[in-house]
Amino acid sequence: MGESKRRKEQLGEKYGKEPPIFPWLPITKTQANQFVQWTTRGAWGGIVLLIIFWLVVRFVGPAFGWWQVN
């Protein structure tokens, strides 16, 4: 327990806080991982929406006479 107290006194307010990835970039590893997770979900959502749009244009549109496919 002595090492923990010594480290707490040495770090002061920074004790228990995650250090940034780079000193000049105020982003922690946890925040970077969350960003990657959200952007990955967004990319997959975009892919799904693109596929749905393509299916509508390719199959539903011609059934109603929209976007004539020859």
mmCIF file as Biopython writes it, N, C-alpha, C and O atoms, coordinates in Angstrom:
data_model
#
loop_
_atom_site.group_PDB
_atom_site.id
_atom_site.type_symbol
_atom_site.label_atom_id
_atom_site.label_alt_id
_atom_site.label_comp_id
_atom_site.label_asym_id
_atom_site.label_entity_id
_atom_site.label_seq_id
_atom_site.pdbx_PDB_ins_code
_atom_site.Cartn_x
_atom_site.Cartn_y
_atom_site.Cartn_z
_atom_site.occupancy
_atom_site.B_iso_or_equiv
_atom_site.auth_seq_id
_atom_site.auth_asym_id
_atom_site.pdbx_PDB_model_num
ATOM 1   N N  . MET A ? 1  ? 0.826   -1.193 0.000   1.0 0.0 1  A 1 
ATOM 2   C CA . MET A ? 1  ? 0.000   0.000  0.000   1.0 0.0 1  A 1 
ATOM 3   C C  . MET A ? 1  ? 0.871   1.257  0.000   1.0 0.0 1  A 1 
ATOM 4   O O  . MET A ? 1  ? 0.400   2.323  -0.397  1.0 0.0 1  A 1 
ATOM 5   N N  . GLY A ? 2  ? 2.107   1.157  0.429   1.0 0.0 2  A 1 
ATOM 6   C CA . GLY A ? 2  ? 2.994   2.305  0.444   1.0 0.0 2  A 1 
ATOM 7   C C  . GLY A ? 2  ? 3.280   2.828  -0.958  1.0 0.0 2  A 1 
ATOM 8   O O  . GLY A ? 2  ? 3.349   4.039  -1.169  1.0 0.0 2  A 1 
ATOM 9   N N  . GLU A ? 3  ? 3.449   1.908  -1.928  1.0 0.0 3  A 1 
ATOM 10  C CA . GLU A ? 3  ? 3.728   2.311  -3.312  1.0 0.0 3  A 1 
ATOM 11  C C  . GLU A ? 3  ? 2.549   3.077  -3.897  1.0 0.0 3  A 1 
ATOM 12  O O  . GLU A ? 3  ? 2.736   4.059  -4.615  1.0 0.0 3  A 1 
ATOM 13  N N  . SER A ? 4  ? 1.361   2.637  -3.597  1.0 0.0 4  A 1 
ATOM 14  C CA . SER A ? 4  ? 0.162   3.302  -4.103  1.0 0.0 4  A 1 
ATOM 15  C C  . SER A ? 4  ? 0.057   4.726  -3.556  1.0 0.0 4  A 1 
ATOM 16  O O  . SER A ? 4  ? -0.241  5.659  -4.302  1.0 0.0 4  A 1 
ATOM 17  N N  . LYS A ? 5  ? 0.298   4.889  -2.279  1.0 0.0 5  A 1 
ATOM 18  C CA . LYS A ? 5  ? 0.245   6.230  -1.687  1.0 0.0 5  A 1 
ATOM 19  C C  . LYS A ? 5  ? 1.321   7.130  -2.268  1.0 0.0 5  A 1 
ATOM 20  O O  . LYS A ? 5  ? 1.079   8.308  -2.531  1.0 0.0 5  A 1 
ATOM 21  N N  . ARG A ? 6  ? 2.520   6.571  -2.469  1.0 0.0 6  A 1 
ATOM 22  C CA . ARG A ? 6  ? 3.620   7.353  -3.020  1.0 0.0 6  A 1 
ATOM 23  C C  . ARG A ? 6  ? 3.282   7.796  -4.459  1.0 0.0 6  A 1 
ATOM 24  O O  . ARG A ? 6  ? 3.539   8.938  -4.841  1.0 0.0 6  A 1 
ATOM 25  N N  . ARG A ? 7  ? 2.709   6.882  -5.238  1.0 0.0 7  A 1 
ATOM 26  C CA . ARG A ? 7  ? 2.336   7.219  -6.614  1.0 0.0 7  A 1 
ATOM 27  C C  . ARG A ? 7  ? 1.227   8.269  -6.622  1.0 0.0 7  A 1 
ATOM 28  O O  . ARG A ? 7  ? 1.233   9.177  -7.453  1.0 0.0 7  A 1 
ATOM 29  N N  . LYS A ? 8  ? 0.283   8.141  -5.702  1.0 0.0 8  A 1 
ATOM 30  C CA . LYS A ? 8  ? -0.819  9.103  -5.623  1.0 0.0 8  A 1 
ATOM 31  C C  . LYS A ? 8  ? -0.291  10.490 -5.276  1.0 0.0 8  A 1 
ATOM 32  O O  . LYS A ? 8  ? -0.729  11.484 -5.856  1.0 0.0 8  A 1 
ATOM 33  N N  . GLU A ? 9  ? 0.627   10.563 -4.353  1.0 0.0 9  A 1 
ATOM 34  C CA . GLU A ? 9  ? 1.202   11.852 -3.980  1.0 0.0 9  A 1 
ATOM 35  C C  . GLU A ? 9  ? 2.023   12.438 -5.131  1.0 0.0 9  A 1 
ATOM 36  O O  . GLU A ? 9  ? 2.006   13.648 -5.353  1.0 0.0 9  A 1 
ATOM 37  N N  . GLN A ? 10 ? 2.736   11.590 -5.855  1.0 0.0 10 A 1 
ATOM 38  C CA . GLN A ? 10 ? 3.581   12.063 -6.955  1.0 0.0 10 A 1 
ATOM 39  C C  . GLN A ? 10 ? 2.742   12.579 -8.123  1.0 0.0 10 A 1 
ATOM 40  O O  . GLN A ? 10 ? 3.078   13.609 -8.707  1.0 0.0 10 A 1 
ATOM 41  N N  . LEU A ? 11 ? 1.664   11.887 -8.473  1.0 0.0 11 A 1 
ATOM 42  C CA . LEU A ? 11 ? 0.851   12.295 -9.619  1.0 0.0 11 A 1 
ATOM 43  C C  . LEU A ? 11 ? -0.139  13.411 -9.293  1.0 0.0 11 A 1 
ATOM 44  O O  . LEU A ? 11 ? -0.505  14.187 -10.175 1.0 0.0 11 A 1 
ATOM 45  N N  . GLY A ? 12 ? -0.566  13.498 -8.066  1.0 0.0 12 A 1 
ATOM 46  C CA . GLY A ? 12 ? -1.498  14.555 -7.674  1.0 0.0 12 A 1 
ATOM 47  C C  . GLY A ? 12 ? -2.850  14.404 -8.349  1.0 0.0 12 A 1 
ATOM 48  O O  . GLY A ? 12 ? -3.505  13.372 -8.200  1.0 0.0 12 A 1 
ATOM 49  N N  . GLU A ? 13 ? -3.281  15.432 -9.097  1.0 0.0 13 A 1 
ATOM 50  C CA . GLU A ? 13 ? -4.593  15.411 -9.754  1.0 0.0 13 A 1 
ATOM 51  C C  . GLU A ? 13 ? -4.667  14.399 -10.890 1.0 0.0 13 A 1 
ATOM 52  O O  . GLU A ? 13 ? -5.759  13.966 -11.256 1.0 0.0 13 A 1 
ATOM 53  N N  . LYS A ? 14 ? -3.530  14.018 -11.449 1.0 0.0 14 A 1 
ATOM 54  C CA . LYS A ? 14 ? -3.512  13.079 -12.572 1.0 0.0 14 A 1 
ATOM 55  C C  . LYS A ? 14 ? -3.693  11.624 -12.127 1.0 0.0 14 A 1 
ATOM 56  O O  . LYS A ? 14 ? -3.817  10.734 -12.969 1.0 0.0 14 A 1 
ATOM 57  N N  . TYR A ? 15 ? -3.710  11.376 -10.829 1.0 0.0 15 A 1 
ATOM 58  C CA . TYR A ? 15 ? -3.823  10.016 -10.307 1.0 0.0 15 A 1 
ATOM 59  C C  . TYR A ? 15 ? -5.172  9.395  -10.680 1.0 0.0 15 A 1 
ATOM 60  O O  . TYR A ? 15 ? -6.224  9.983  -10.432 1.0 0.0 15 A 1 
ATOM 61  N N  . GLY A ? 16 ? -5.129  8.228  -11.263 1.0 0.0 16 A 1 
ATOM 62  C CA . GLY A ? 16 ? -6.353  7.518  -11.627 1.0 0.0 16 A 1 
ATOM 63  C C  . GLY A ? 16 ? -6.916  7.898  -12.975 1.0 0.0 16 A 1 
ATOM 64  O O  . GLY A ? 16 ? -7.905  7.312  -13.417 1.0 0.0 16 A 1 
ATOM 65  N N  . LYS A ? 17 ? -6.311  8.863  -13.639 1.0 0.0 17 A 1 
ATOM 66  C CA . LYS A ? 17 ? -6.778  9.280  -14.960 1.0 0.0 17 A 1 
ATOM 67  C C  . LYS A ? 17 ? -5.925  8.605  -16.031 1.0 0.0 17 A 1 
ATOM 68  O O  . LYS A ? 17 ? -4.719  8.429  -15.862 1.0 0.0 17 A 1 
ATOM 69  N N  . GLU A ? 18 ? -6.561  8.236  -17.117 1.0 0.0 18 A 1 
ATOM 70  C CA . GLU A ? 18 ? -5.865  7.579  -18.213 1.0 0.0 18 A 1 
ATOM 71  C C  . GLU A ? 18 ? -5.017  8.601  -18.968 1.0 0.0 18 A 1 
ATOM 72  O O  . GLU A ? 18 ? -5.505  9.686  -19.288 1.0 0.0 18 A 1 
ATOM 73  N N  . PRO A ? 19 ? -3.765  8.276  -19.256 1.0 0.0 19 A 1 
ATOM 74  C CA . PRO A ? 19 ? -2.917  9.233  -19.986 1.0 0.0 19 A 1 
ATOM 75  C C  . PRO A ? 19 ? -3.329  9.308  -21.451 1.0 0.0 19 A 1 
ATOM 76  O O  . PRO A ? 19 ? -3.875  8.344  -21.989 1.0 0.0 19 A 1 
ATOM 77  N N  . PRO A ? 20 ? -3.076  10.439 -22.103 1.0 0.0 20 A 1 
ATOM 78  C CA . PRO A ? 20 ? -3.406  10.564 -23.533 1.0 0.0 20 A 1 
ATOM 79  C C  . PRO A ? 20 ? -2.498  9.684  -24.389 1.0 0.0 20 A 1 
ATOM 80  O O  . PRO A ? 20 ? -1.436  9.246  -23.945 1.0 0.0 20 A 1 
ATOM 81  N N  . ILE A ? 21 ? -2.939  9.433  -25.636 1.0 0.0 21 A 1 
ATOM 82  C CA . ILE A ? 21 ? -2.150  8.627  -26.563 1.0 0.0 21 A 1 
ATOM 83  C C  . ILE A ? 21 ? -0.817  9.320  -26.850 1.0 0.0 21 A 1 
ATOM 84  O O  . ILE A ? 21 ? 0.249   8.712  -26.749 1.0 0.0 21 A 1 
ATOM 85  N N  . PHE A ? 22 ? -0.896  10.591 -27.205 1.0 0.0 22 A 1 
ATOM 86  C CA . PHE A ? 22 ? 0.285   11.424 -27.441 1.0 0.0 22 A 1 
ATOM 87  C C  . PHE A ? 22 ? 0.190   12.632 -26.522 1.0 0.0 22 A 1 
ATOM 88  O O  . PHE A ? 22 ? -0.915  13.075 -26.212 1.0 0.0 22 A 1 
ATOM 89  N N  . PRO A ? 23 ? 1.309   13.171 -26.081 1.0 0.0 23 A 1 
ATOM 90  C CA . PRO A ? 23 ? 1.253   14.335 -25.189 1.0 0.0 23 A 1 
ATOM 91  C C  . PRO A ? 23 ? 0.544   15.545 -25.798 1.0 0.0 23 A 1 
ATOM 92  O O  . PRO A ? 23 ? -0.087  16.318 -25.078 1.0 0.0 23 A 1 
ATOM 93  N N  . TRP A ? 24 ? 0.641   15.715 -27.114 1.0 0.0 24 A 1 
ATOM 94  C CA . TRP A ? 24 ? 0.050   16.871 -27.781 1.0 0.0 24 A 1 
ATOM 95  C C  . TRP A ? 24 ? -1.378  16.614 -28.242 1.0 0.0 24 A 1 
ATOM 96  O O  . TRP A ? 24 ? -2.025  17.525 -28.760 1.0 0.0 24 A 1 
ATOM 97  N N  . LEU A ? 25 ? -1.889  15.393 -28.066 1.0 0.0 25 A 1 
ATOM 98  C CA . LEU A ? 25 ? -3.235  15.031 -28.507 1.0 0.0 25 A 1 
ATOM 99  C C  . LEU A ? 25 ? -4.067  14.618 -27.287 1.0 0.0 25 A 1 
ATOM 100 O O  . LEU A ? 25 ? -3.794  13.583 -26.678 1.0 0.0 25 A 1 
ATOM 101 N N  . PRO A ? 26 ? -5.077  15.413 -26.927 1.0 0.0 26 A 1 
ATOM 102 C CA . PRO A ? 26 ? -5.833  15.132 -25.695 1.0 0.0 26 A 1 
ATOM 103 C C  . PRO A ? 26 ? -6.887  14.038 -25.872 1.0 0.0 26 A 1 
ATOM 104 O O  . PRO A ? 26 ? -8.048  14.238 -25.515 1.0 0.0 26 A 1 
ATOM 105 N N  . ILE A ? 27 ? -6.496  12.886 -26.418 1.0 0.0 27 A 1 
ATOM 106 C CA . ILE A ? 27 ? -7.408  11.771 -26.616 1.0 0.0 27 A 1 
ATOM 107 C C  . ILE A ? 27 ? -6.806  10.538 -25.950 1.0 0.0 27 A 1 
ATOM 108 O O  . ILE A ? 27 ? -5.641  10.209 -26.173 1.0 0.0 27 A 1 
ATOM 109 N N  . THR A ? 28 ? -7.610  9.856  -25.128 1.0 0.0 28 A 1 
ATOM 110 C CA . THR A ? 28 ? -7.125  8.658  -24.450 1.0 0.0 28 A 1 
ATOM 111 C C  . THR A ? 28 ? -7.364  7.431  -25.325 1.0 0.0 28 A 1 
ATOM 112 O O  . THR A ? 28 ? -8.066  7.499  -26.334 1.0 0.0 28 A 1 
ATOM 113 N N  . LYS A ? 29 ? -6.776  6.318  -24.926 1.0 0.0 29 A 1 
ATOM 114 C CA . LYS A ? 29 ? -6.951  5.074  -25.681 1.0 0.0 29 A 1 
ATOM 115 C C  . LYS A ? 29 ? -8.413  4.640  -25.675 1.0 0.0 29 A 1 
ATOM 116 O O  . LYS A ? 29 ? -8.914  4.142  -26.683 1.0 0.0 29 A 1 
ATOM 117 N N  . THR A ? 30 ? -9.084  4.819  -24.575 1.0 0.0 30 A 1 
ATOM 118 C CA . THR A ? 30 ? -10.504 4.447  -24.489 1.0 0.0 30 A 1 
ATOM 119 C C  . THR A ? 30 ? -11.335 5.269  -25.460 1.0 0.0 30 A 1 
ATOM 120 O O  . THR A ? 30 ? -12.201 4.730  -26.149 1.0 0.0 30 A 1 
ATOM 121 N N  . GLN A ? 31 ? -11.078 6.565  -25.521 1.0 0.0 31 A 1 
ATOM 122 C CA . GLN A ? 31 ? -11.805 7.427  -26.455 1.0 0.0 31 A 1 
ATOM 123 C C  . GLN A ? 31 ? -11.506 7.044  -27.898 1.0 0.0 31 A 1 
ATOM 124 O O  . GLN A ? 31 ? -12.403 7.077  -28.740 1.0 0.0 31 A 1 
ATOM 125 N N  . ALA A ? 32 ? -10.276 6.684  -28.196 1.0 0.0 32 A 1 
ATOM 126 C CA . ALA A ? 32 ? -9.909  6.272  -29.548 1.0 0.0 32 A 1 
ATOM 127 C C  . ALA A ? 32 ? -10.633 4.980  -29.925 1.0 0.0 32 A 1 
ATOM 128 O O  . ALA A ? 32 ? -11.111 4.843  -31.051 1.0 0.0 32 A 1 
ATOM 129 N N  . ASN A ? 33 ? -10.716 4.039  -28.995 1.0 0.0 33 A 1 
ATOM 130 C CA . ASN A ? 33 ? -11.429 2.790  -29.261 1.0 0.0 33 A 1 
ATOM 131 C C  . ASN A ? 33 ? -12.916 3.032  -29.471 1.0 0.0 33 A 1 
ATOM 132 O O  . ASN A ? 33 ? -13.528 2.408  -30.338 1.0 0.0 33 A 1 
ATOM 133 N N  . GLN A ? 34 ? -13.504 3.928  -28.690 1.0 0.0 34 A 1 
ATOM 134 C CA . GLN A ? 34 ? -14.916 4.261  -28.874 1.0 0.0 34 A 1 
ATOM 135 C C  . GLN A ? 34 ? -15.152 4.896  -30.238 1.0 0.0 34 A 1 
ATOM 136 O O  . GLN A ? 34 ? -16.156 4.606  -30.888 1.0 0.0 34 A 1 
ATOM 137 N N  . PHE A ? 35 ? -14.247 5.751  -30.675 1.0 0.0 35 A 1 
ATOM 138 C CA . PHE A ? 35 ? -14.355 6.377  -31.988 1.0 0.0 35 A 1 
ATOM 139 C C  . PHE A ? 35 ? -14.328 5.321  -33.096 1.0 0.0 35 A 1 
ATOM 140 O O  . PHE A ? 35 ? -15.115 5.385  -34.041 1.0 0.0 35 A 1 
ATOM 141 N N  . VAL A ? 36 ? -13.427 4.359  -32.977 1.0 0.0 36 A 1 
ATOM 142 C CA . VAL A ? 36 ? -13.334 3.292  -33.974 1.0 0.0 36 A 1 
ATOM 143 C C  . VAL A ? 36 ? -14.616 2.470  -33.990 1.0 0.0 36 A 1 
ATOM 144 O O  . VAL A ? 36 ? -15.106 2.117  -35.062 1.0 0.0 36 A 1 
ATOM 145 N N  . GLN A ? 37 ? -15.167 2.160  -32.818 1.0 0.0 37 A 1 
ATOM 146 C CA . GLN A ? 37 ? -16.414 1.389  -32.748 1.0 0.0 37 A 1 
ATOM 147 C C  . GLN A ? 37 ? -17.559 2.131  -33.424 1.0 0.0 37 A 1 
ATOM 148 O O  . GLN A ? 37 ? -18.305 1.542  -34.206 1.0 0.0 37 A 1 
ATOM 149 N N  . TRP A ? 38 ? -17.704 3.417  -33.130 1.0 0.0 38 A 1 
ATOM 150 C CA . TRP A ? 38 ? -18.806 4.199  -33.720 1.0 0.0 38 A 1 
ATOM 151 C C  . TRP A ? 38 ? -18.660 4.345  -35.223 1.0 0.0 38 A 1 
ATOM 152 O O  . TRP A ? 38 ? -19.644 4.231  -35.955 1.0 0.0 38 A 1 
ATOM 153 N N  . THR A ? 39 ? -17.441 4.597  -35.697 1.0 0.0 39 A 1 
ATOM 154 C CA . THR A ? 39 ? -17.253 4.757  -37.136 1.0 0.0 39 A 1 
ATOM 155 C C  . THR A ? 39 ? -17.457 3.434  -37.867 1.0 0.0 39 A 1 
ATOM 156 O O  . THR A ? 39 ? -17.937 3.419  -39.000 1.0 0.0 39 A 1 
ATOM 157 N N  . THR A ? 40 ? -17.097 2.327  -37.229 1.0 0.0 40 A 1 
ATOM 158 C CA . THR A ? 40 ? -17.334 1.017  -37.838 1.0 0.0 40 A 1 
ATOM 159 C C  . THR A ? 40 ? -18.829 0.746  -37.952 1.0 0.0 40 A 1 
ATOM 160 O O  . THR A ? 40 ? -19.301 0.274  -38.987 1.0 0.0 40 A 1 
ATOM 161 N N  . ARG A ? 41 ? -19.568 1.040  -36.898 1.0 0.0 41 A 1 
ATOM 162 C CA . ARG A ? 41 ? -21.030 0.884  -36.948 1.0 0.0 41 A 1 
ATOM 163 C C  . ARG A ? 41 ? -21.643 1.774  -38.018 1.0 0.0 41 A 1 
ATOM 164 O O  . ARG A ? 41 ? -22.545 1.355  -38.743 1.0 0.0 41 A 1 
ATOM 165 N N  . GLY A ? 42 ? -21.151 2.997  -38.113 1.0 0.0 42 A 1 
ATOM 166 C CA . GLY A ? 42 ? -21.665 3.916  -39.127 1.0 0.0 42 A 1 
ATOM 167 C C  . GLY A ? 42 ? -21.376 3.432  -40.537 1.0 0.0 42 A 1 
ATOM 168 O O  . GLY A ? 42 ? -22.216 3.559  -41.428 1.0 0.0 42 A 1 
ATOM 169 N N  . ALA A ? 43 ? -20.184 2.876  -40.737 1.0 0.0 43 A 1 
ATOM 170 C CA . ALA A ? 43 ? -19.835 2.360  -42.062 1.0 0.0 43 A 1 
ATOM 171 C C  . ALA A ? 43 ? -20.738 1.191  -42.434 1.0 0.0 43 A 1 
ATOM 172 O O  . ALA A ? 43 ? -21.229 1.128  -43.561 1.0 0.0 43 A 1 
ATOM 173 N N  . TRP A ? 44 ? -20.962 0.274  -41.516 1.0 0.0 44 A 1 
ATOM 174 C CA . TRP A ? 44 ? -21.847 -0.860 -41.807 1.0 0.0 44 A 1 
ATOM 175 C C  . TRP A ? 44 ? -23.278 -0.390 -42.036 1.0 0.0 44 A 1 
ATOM 176 O O  . TRP A ? 44 ? -23.982 -0.932 -42.888 1.0 0.0 44 A 1 
ATOM 177 N N  . GLY A ? 45 ? -23.708 0.607  -41.285 1.0 0.0 45 A 1 
ATOM 178 C CA . GLY A ? 45 ? -25.043 1.166  -41.517 1.0 0.0 45 A 1 
ATOM 179 C C  . GLY A ? 45 ? -25.159 1.756  -42.906 1.0 0.0 45 A 1 
ATOM 180 O O  . GLY A ? 45 ? -26.180 1.580  -43.571 1.0 0.0 45 A 1 
ATOM 181 N N  . GLY A ? 46 ? -24.132 2.453  -43.354 1.0 0.0 46 A 1 
ATOM 182 C CA . GLY A ? 46 ? -24.128 3.011  -44.698 1.0 0.0 46 A 1 
ATOM 183 C C  . GLY A ? 46 ? -24.161 1.936  -45.766 1.0 0.0 46 A 1 
ATOM 184 O O  . GLY A ? 46 ? -24.842 2.079  -46.781 1.0 0.0 46 A 1 
ATOM 185 N N  . ILE A ? 47 ? -23.425 0.860  -45.535 1.0 0.0 47 A 1 
ATOM 186 C CA . ILE A ? 47 ? -23.435 -0.256 -46.494 1.0 0.0 47 A 1 
ATOM 187 C C  . ILE A ? 47 ? -24.826 -0.873 -46.582 1.0 0.0 47 A 1 
ATOM 188 O O  . ILE A ? 47 ? -25.306 -1.166 -47.677 1.0 0.0 47 A 1 
ATOM 189 N N  . VAL A ? 48 ? -25.468 -1.070 -45.449 1.0 0.0 48 A 1 
ATOM 190 C CA . VAL A ? 48 ? -26.822 -1.644 -45.440 1.0 0.0 48 A 1 
ATOM 191 C C  . VAL A ? 48 ? -27.798 -0.721 -46.165 1.0 0.0 48 A 1 
ATOM 192 O O  . VAL A ? 48 ? -28.617 -1.189 -46.956 1.0 0.0 48 A 1 
ATOM 193 N N  . LEU A ? 49 ? -27.722 0.573  -45.907 1.0 0.0 49 A 1 
ATOM 194 C CA . LEU A ? 49 ? -28.604 1.525  -46.579 1.0 0.0 49 A 1 
ATOM 195 C C  . LEU A ? 49 ? -28.351 1.551  -48.090 1.0 0.0 49 A 1 
ATOM 196 O O  . LEU A ? 49 ? -29.295 1.659  -48.872 1.0 0.0 49 A 1 
ATOM 197 N N  . LEU A ? 50 ? -27.099 1.453  -48.498 1.0 0.0 50 A 1 
ATOM 198 C CA . LEU A ? 50 ? -26.776 1.412  -49.920 1.0 0.0 50 A 1 
ATOM 199 C C  . LEU A ? 50 ? -27.376 0.174  -50.585 1.0 0.0 50 A 1 
ATOM 200 O O  . LEU A ? 50 ? -27.909 0.261  -51.691 1.0 0.0 50 A 1 
ATOM 201 N N  . ILE A ? 51 ? -27.290 -0.969 -49.918 1.0 0.0 51 A 1 
ATOM 202 C CA . ILE A ? 51 ? -27.864 -2.208 -50.463 1.0 0.0 51 A 1 
ATOM 203 C C  . ILE A ? 51 ? -29.380 -2.092 -50.569 1.0 0.0 51 A 1 
ATOM 204 O O  . ILE A ? 51 ? -29.963 -2.497 -51.575 1.0 0.0 51 A 1 
ATOM 205 N N  . ILE A ? 52 ? -30.018 -1.546 -49.547 1.0 0.0 52 A 1 
ATOM 206 C CA . ILE A ? 52 ? -31.474 -1.375 -49.583 1.0 0.0 52 A 1 
ATOM 207 C C  . ILE A ? 52 ? -31.866 -0.440 -50.723 1.0 0.0 52 A 1 
ATOM 208 O O  . ILE A ? 52 ? -32.808 -0.724 -51.463 1.0 0.0 52 A 1 
ATOM 209 N N  . PHE A ? 53 ? -31.147 0.671  -50.868 1.0 0.0 53 A 1 
ATOM 210 C CA . PHE A ? 53 ? -31.431 1.610  -51.949 1.0 0.0 53 A 1 
ATOM 211 C C  . PHE A ? 53 ? -31.263 0.932  -53.304 1.0 0.0 53 A 1 
ATOM 212 O O  . PHE A ? 53 ? -32.097 1.106  -54.193 1.0 0.0 53 A 1 
ATOM 213 N N  . TRP A ? 54 ? -30.194 0.163  -53.465 1.0 0.0 54 A 1 
ATOM 214 C CA . TRP A ? 54 ? -29.957 -0.527 -54.724 1.0 0.0 54 A 1 
ATOM 215 C C  . TRP A ? 54 ? -31.087 -1.508 -55.035 1.0 0.0 54 A 1 
ATOM 216 O O  . TRP A ? 54 ? -31.542 -1.593 -56.175 1.0 0.0 54 A 1 
ATOM 217 N N  . LEU A ? 55 ? -31.539 -2.250 -54.019 1.0 0.0 55 A 1 
ATOM 218 C CA . LEU A ? 55 ? -32.639 -3.196 -54.231 1.0 0.0 55 A 1 
ATOM 219 C C  . LEU A ? 55 ? -33.917 -2.482 -54.654 1.0 0.0 55 A 1 
ATOM 220 O O  . LEU A ? 55 ? -34.639 -2.961 -55.527 1.0 0.0 55 A 1 
ATOM 221 N N  . VAL A ? 56 ? -34.194 -1.347 -54.041 1.0 0.0 56 A 1 
ATOM 222 C CA . VAL A ? 56 ? -35.392 -0.583 -54.401 1.0 0.0 56 A 1 
ATOM 223 C C  . VAL A ? 56 ? -35.286 -0.093 -55.838 1.0 0.0 56 A 1 
ATOM 224 O O  . VAL A ? 56 ? -36.229 -0.239 -56.616 1.0 0.0 56 A 1 
ATOM 225 N N  . VAL A ? 57 ? -34.152 0.483  -56.192 1.0 0.0 57 A 1 
ATOM 226 C CA . VAL A ? 57 ? -33.982 1.000  -57.552 1.0 0.0 57 A 1 
ATOM 227 C C  . VAL A ? 57 ? -34.021 -0.135 -58.564 1.0 0.0 57 A 1 
ATOM 228 O O  . VAL A ? 57 ? -34.618 0.012  -59.631 1.0 0.0 57 A 1 
ATOM 229 N N  . ARG A ? 58 ? -33.401 -1.252 -58.253 1.0 0.0 58 A 1 
ATOM 230 C CA . ARG A ? 58 ? -33.267 -2.349 -59.222 1.0 0.0 58 A 1 
ATOM 231 C C  . ARG A ? 58 ? -34.560 -3.141 -59.408 1.0 0.0 58 A 1 
ATOM 232 O O  . ARG A ? 58 ? -34.887 -3.519 -60.533 1.0 0.0 58 A 1 
ATOM 233 N N  . PHE A ? 59 ? -35.299 -3.401 -58.334 1.0 0.0 59 A 1 
ATOM 234 C CA . PHE A ? 59 ? -36.460 -4.292 -58.422 1.0 0.0 59 A 1 
ATOM 235 C C  . PHE A ? 59 ? -37.800 -3.585 -58.233 1.0 0.0 59 A 1 
ATOM 236 O O  . PHE A ? 59 ? -38.736 -3.838 -58.991 1.0 0.0 59 A 1 
ATOM 237 N N  . VAL A ? 60 ? -37.909 -2.727 -57.261 1.0 0.0 60 A 1 
ATOM 238 C CA . VAL A ? 60 ? -39.180 -2.065 -56.984 1.0 0.0 60 A 1 
ATOM 239 C C  . VAL A ? 60 ? -39.448 -0.971 -58.003 1.0 0.0 60 A 1 
ATOM 240 O O  . VAL A ? 60 ? -40.576 -0.830 -58.476 1.0 0.0 60 A 1 
ATOM 241 N N  . GLY A ? 61 ? -38.428 -0.194 -58.348 1.0 0.0 61 A 1 
ATOM 242 C CA . GLY A ? 61 ? -38.589 0.899  -59.305 1.0 0.0 61 A 1 
ATOM 243 C C  . GLY A ? 61 ? -39.158 0.453  -60.634 1.0 0.0 61 A 1 
ATOM 244 O O  . GLY A ? 61 ? -40.148 1.032  -61.080 1.0 0.0 61 A 1 
ATOM 245 N N  . PRO A ? 62 ? -38.590 -0.543 -61.292 1.0 0.0 62 A 1 
ATOM 246 C CA . PRO A ? 62 ? -39.134 -0.990 -62.575 1.0 0.0 62 A 1 
ATOM 247 C C  . PRO A ? 62 ? -40.560 -1.547 -62.458 1.0 0.0 62 A 1 
ATOM 248 O O  . PRO A ? 62 ? -41.330 -1.461 -63.414 1.0 0.0 62 A 1 
ATOM 249 N N  . ALA A ? 63 ? -40.910 -2.101 -61.330 1.0 0.0 63 A 1 
ATOM 250 C CA . ALA A ? 63 ? -42.261 -2.628 -61.149 1.0 0.0 63 A 1 
ATOM 251 C C  . ALA A ? 63 ? -43.300 -1.496 -61.222 1.0 0.0 63 A 1 
ATOM 252 O O  . ALA A ? 63 ? -44.435 -1.716 -61.645 1.0 0.0 63 A 1 
ATOM 253 N N  . PHE A ? 64 ? -42.906 -0.301 -60.810 1.0 0.0 64 A 1 
ATOM 254 C CA . PHE A ? 64 ? -43.819 0.846  -60.869 1.0 0.0 64 A 1 
ATOM 255 C C  . PHE A ? 64 ? -43.551 1.729  -62.091 1.0 0.0 64 A 1 
ATOM 256 O O  . PHE A ? 64 ? -44.183 2.773  -62.254 1.0 0.0 64 A 1 
ATOM 257 N N  . GLY A ? 65 ? -42.624 1.313  -62.939 1.0 0.0 65 A 1 
ATOM 258 C CA . GLY A ? 65 ? -42.336 2.079  -64.136 1.0 0.0 65 A 1 
ATOM 259 C C  . GLY A ? 65 ? -41.309 3.172  -63.929 1.0 0.0 65 A 1 
ATOM 260 O O  . GLY A ? 65 ? -41.093 3.991  -64.823 1.0 0.0 65 A 1 
ATOM 261 N N  . TRP A ? 66 ? -40.665 3.204  -62.758 1.0 0.0 66 A 1 
ATOM 262 C CA . TRP A ? 66 ? -39.626 4.205  -62.520 1.0 0.0 66 A 1 
ATOM 263 C C  . TRP A ? 66 ? -38.310 3.661  -63.041 1.0 0.0 66 A 1 
ATOM 264 O O  . TRP A ? 66 ? -38.093 2.449  -63.051 1.0 0.0 66 A 1 
ATOM 265 N N  . TRP A ? 67 ? -37.455 4.529  -63.461 1.0 0.0 67 A 1 
ATOM 266 C CA . TRP A ? 67 ? -36.094 4.187  -63.871 1.0 0.0 67 A 1 
ATOM 267 C C  . TRP A ? 67 ? -36.127 2.978  -64.812 1.0 0.0 67 A 1 
ATOM 268 O O  . TRP A ? 67 ? -35.715 1.879  -64.441 1.0 0.0 67 A 1 
ATOM 269 N N  . GLN A ? 68 ? -36.602 3.188  -65.981 1.0 0.0 68 A 1 
ATOM 270 C CA . GLN A ? 68 ? -36.742 2.108  -66.956 1.0 0.0 68 A 1 
ATOM 271 C C  . GLN A ? 68 ? -35.408 1.390  -67.180 1.0 0.0 68 A 1 
ATOM 272 O O  . GLN A ? 68 ? -34.409 2.019  -67.528 1.0 0.0 68 A 1 
ATOM 273 N N  . VAL A ? 69 ? -35.399 0.077  -66.979 1.0 0.0 69 A 1 
ATOM 274 C CA . VAL A ? 69 ? -34.212 -0.727 -67.200 1.0 0.0 69 A 1 
ATOM 275 C C  . VAL A ? 69 ? -34.401 -1.478 -68.496 1.0 0.0 69 A 1 
ATOM 276 O O  . VAL A ? 69 ? -35.373 -2.219 -68.644 1.0 0.0 69 A 1 
ATOM 277 N N  . ASN A ? 70 ? -33.487 -1.303 -69.444 1.0 0.0 70 A 1 
ATOM 278 C CA . ASN A ? 70 ? -33.611 -1.955 -70.747 1.0 0.0 70 A 1 
ATOM 279 C C  . ASN A ? 70 ? -32.808 -3.231 -70.790 1.0 0.0 70 A 1 
ATOM 280 O O  . ASN A ? 70 ? -32.793 -3.916 -71.813 1.0 0.0 70 A 1 
#
